[in-house]
Amino acid sequence: MGKYAIKMSGGGNPRGVPTRDPDPLEAFRKEIEKRRKSKRRTNRVALFPNRYEQETLFDIGLACARLWNELNYEKRNAFFNQELSPGKRDEINKKYYHKYKGVLGVNANQVINKNDEAWKAFFELLDLRKQGKLPPFVKKLSPSGYWKDREAGEKKIHIFIRNDKYHVEPISKNEGYIVFEDFDLRIRYAGRIRWEGKQGVEIIYVNGRWFALVPIEVGVDPPKSNKKGYIKPNYRDKKGRIVNPRSIKQRDPIGDKEAFIDMGLNNLFAVVTSNGSALLVKGGSIKSEYYWWERDSYIPVYKGSA
C-alpha cells in the first residue's frame, strides 16, 4: 500500500458509538480527529534480558503487581462502602507510595498514577451512565481490577518507569539497549524506534517474552532531568528518502491515488482504491491459528495470592 494515501472508511457502526445519537458516527469522527491531532505514538520493541536481568525484571514486576493489587483492594473496599472520595484516593495513594518507594523508588508513583487514571475513568463512566449517555449495549460497569489471571492464578507483569529514570541507546536502526538507571540494568532490545520526542516506558511480559512499550510525544524535547534522552538527526532510508522522526508524518505518499480501508475481526481488511481495485483479507483462519498458539504457548509466570 506504499503507493497510496490511506483513509479510514466511514462504513459500519463502530464499537462504543451510541446508536441513538442523530449521527452514530459523530463520536467516532471526533475521536479520530482527536487522535489525528495528538502527538503521542507508541513504539514496541522486544527485550532480550540475560538470566540476571530477567530475574531482576521479575522482582520489579511482582513488586509493581503487589502495589497495584493492594491499592485496588483498599480502594474497592472503600468504594463498595461508599467512602471512596477524591481525598480518600489521595490518602491511599500516599500510603502505598511510602510503602513501596524503598523497592521501586520514584517509579512507584508511575504505577500509582496509572491506577488513579483507571479509577478516574471508572467514575467518569458512572457519571455518563447517570446522564444516560452510555451506549445501550454497556450493561455493567466494574471498578479497576487486579493484575492477576483468575484462571491461572498468576500475577500480570507490568513495569512503569519514570521518563527521567531510563534512556535508550540505539546502536543501529533496529537494535540497541534500554538503560534503567534505578535498577542498574542495560537490556538489549530489537525493533525500530520510529519517532523521537518526550518519552515514557512500560515493560510487559507476555507468553514467555519481554517487550518494552515506549510512548512518545513526537517532536517534544525530553525533560531537562533526562539529559541522556535520545534525539537523533533526520536520516534517509534505503531509497534515499528523507525521514523526519520528529514528525508523526515521516514522509509524503509517493503516489497520487487513495486507498480506503475498513478494518475488522472476521474480515481483517477490506480495501478499495480510487482506481477501482479492491482487496479483501479474511481473518477466520488467522484467528483460529492465534487461539491455538495462544493456548499451547502459555508459560506460567508466578503463582500466589493477590
Secondary structure by P-SEA (a helix, b strand, c coil): ccccbbbbbcccccccccccccccaaaaaaaaaaaaaccbbbbbbbbbbcaaaaaaaaaaaaaaaaaaaaaaaaaaaaaaaccccaaaaaaaaaaaaaacccccccaaaaaaaaaaaaaaaaaaaaaaaaaccccccccccccccccccccccbbbbbbbbccccbbbbbccccbbbbbbcccbbbbbbbccccccccccbbbbbcccbbbbbbbbccccccccccccccccccccccccbbbbccccccccccccbbbbbbbbcccccccccccccbbbbbcaaaaaaaaaaaaaaccccccccc
